[in-house]
């Protein structure tokens, strides 16, 4: 995995510029990401469990730790009305104890 350049504060996500290109290469990876997104949403709604999300903007890979409240076909819905485009998410890291 490429180096993660920055830890992003969730409140700053509205200032991030996201390209339109998908970051994952294979359909299996995209399917795994959707499943992890749904798992993160359940943990967020049931237990207020935080996850780490590795995403990529125009500057490179970044990570944010937050609660996922919702998932659509295109976005992860986060706390405080923030969202991340799903096509820019490399990985959702769920606490091993929460799996």
Phi, psi and omega in degrees: 000141178292158181297140176270123189277334186203152169263125185258135173284134183307322183295343181266359183299332180292345180265355185278139179259120183251124173294166182274346184286140175293137181272339180266151187263330190240146179303326179296321179294319180295319177296317177300320179297318178299317179295317178295325178296317178295320178297316179297322178296315179299315179295323179293316182285322183276322189234004184056035184281130178276147175232162174258133181240121175263121182226171181228127174251197182290341181269340182137192182285141178220166179228143176225143176249123187200178175258132176267122181262333183204162179222129172245182177297337186241342187222153164264126179264124186247179177300156175059029176075009179278157177214159177232134175293127184300326182291352178254004180268123177277317187202146172243117184260115180259135178308129184303327180291334183276344182291000000 
